[in-house]
Amino acid sequence: MSVLTFNDVLETTQMITHHNLDVRTITMGISLRDCGHPDVKICADKIYDKITQKAKKLVQTGEDIESDLGVPIINKRISVTPISMVGESCDTNDYVPLAKALDKAAHEVGVNFIGGFSALVDKGYTKGDRNLIASIPEALATTDVVCSSVNVGSTKAGINMDAVAEMGRVVKETAEKTAANDAIGCAKLVVFCNAVNDNPFMAGAFHGVTEPESVVSVGVSGPGVVKHALEAVRGQDIGAVAEVIKRTAFKITRVGQLVAQEAAKRLNTQFGIIDLSLAPTPAVGDSVAHILEEIGLESCGGPGTTATLAMLNDAVKKGGLMASSYVGGLSGAFIPVSEDAGMIAAVERGSLCLEKLEAMTCVCSVGLDMIAIPGDTTAETIAAIIADESAIGMINNKTTAVRVIPVPGKGVGETVEFGGLLGHAPIMAVSKFKADTFIARGGRIPAPVRSLTN
């Protein structure tokens, strides 16, 4: 192992104090596969007991590491086995009590969010999947920190269009049930294609069935660090830009690796993965859009945006992969509109629209994320947006997702305030042209040829 020099320590300190380097999340994954019971109340109690036992030291450990290493750790979170699987043993169609057990346990141990009120239905439904999806609107309306996700497609299975249509309706109903808070429930709901088992970021985190009993994973973030590093190569060619991003990503990932290993050791659990994703915040100087503009764009969303984002995403992966043998999760550049000051500014100045964001998702992590849309957008149109984004993921064998927020009573030109890391968002226009007949067909879009890899 190489010896750290004084300059290495000084550089890391400057990244933290001046350029917003942080560990965005320490996420503990917990298996709930042994918590099933026919009585939903007993099942809920078992869920609560296991989470509070396994994660009782998570928050304190994160705070201790933050103090000992001097690295800010912004969030401490939990992901659990998809509740559709756990709840399937219960003699009930209502899984809201299980969501409330998650919420109560999360509050007890002090984490920011808990993910895993989830279902995986890319090829079809089980009873538990149907029950969970039907429970999502009420669950998100009656809990504080529970996050929900549904995987509707994959490269191997195709796209479950019945689930796509249903999720359009679920998003609308969730918005209506949380209308008093500007549809905040939809900010905790994401629809995936090719969801991963070890994602530490919310709202899409769940503890996959191939994961161990418990595990600790870390998501690092440093858009401000990358932006600052690029200021030193203004006027140089794109190869130099890519090299700086790669080297910077390496340094950022090493910080995450150190924190993850220390957390796993102190919590007496397994170290999972480092997620390399550049995750922006609403804070000034912590924007992915501003990185793209530093590379040479007049405004994010204009011509050249997809190319610069592709290069950024690739360079981040290359640098991170050299820093850790256990890279996983989503690992790339996030483009959540409400959580990125530069993205918000680009929407407000008219350079960034929904269609351009969709194009950008072809080359970066996840998809259409934290986008506020008019409250009168129909369930069918939301479903069609989900279908489009799922198709990008399915064909390109990558994770894509949709987290849109149809804000009741608001239209284009207005703004919605979510607060904290969720930020604020201008309402973005959605095409007036309908896809209702397409969505009504249902069925399953077959898997592409590239799925036949055996």
Buried (B, 14 or more C-beta within 10 A) or exposed (E): EEEEEEEEEEEBEEBBEEBBBBBBBBBBBBBBEEBBBEEBEEBBBBBBEBBBEBBBBBBEBBEBBBEEBEBEBBBBBBBBBBBBBBBBBBEBBBBBBBBBBBBBBBEEBBBBBBBBBBBBBBBEBBEBBBBBBBBBBBBBBBBEBBBBBBBBBBBBBBBBBBBBBBBBBBBBBBBBBBBEEBBBBBBBBBBBBBBBBBBBBBBBBBBBEEBEEBBBBBBBBBBBBBBBBBEEBEEEEEEEBBBBBBBBBBBBBBBBBBBBBBBBEBBEBBBBBBBBBBBBBBBEBBBBBBBBBBBEBEBBBBEBBBBBBBBBBBBBBBBBBBBBEBBBBBBBBBBBBBBBBBBBBBBEEEBBBBEBBBBBBBBBBBBBBBBBBBBEBBBBBBBBBBBBBBBBBBBBBBBBBBBBBBBBEBEEEBBBEBEEBBBBBBBBBBEEEEBEEEBEEEEBBEBBEEBEEE
